[in-house]
Amino acid sequence: MIPRTTPLTLEENDDFGEGAARGAAHGSVAGGVDVGLSALIEAWNTLDGDAREAVLGIINAMKRG
């Protein structure tokens, strides 16, 4: 597994790895990112595996409706 470091700002990192292309999110970096999403992005690397799975589980459940 390749260790990831959190960029100081989103603009400093054009490579979001497995995620969507830059600017593909609902609120682009230029237009501002939702405060909650920004907090999740900043905290993601500090979350343990169970917490990450829980967040992803919620997202997947919402997609299924």
Secondary structure, DSSP 8 states (H G I E B T S, - for coil): -------SSGGG----TTS--TT-SSS-TTT---HHHHHHHHHGGGS-HHHHHHHHHHHHHHHH-
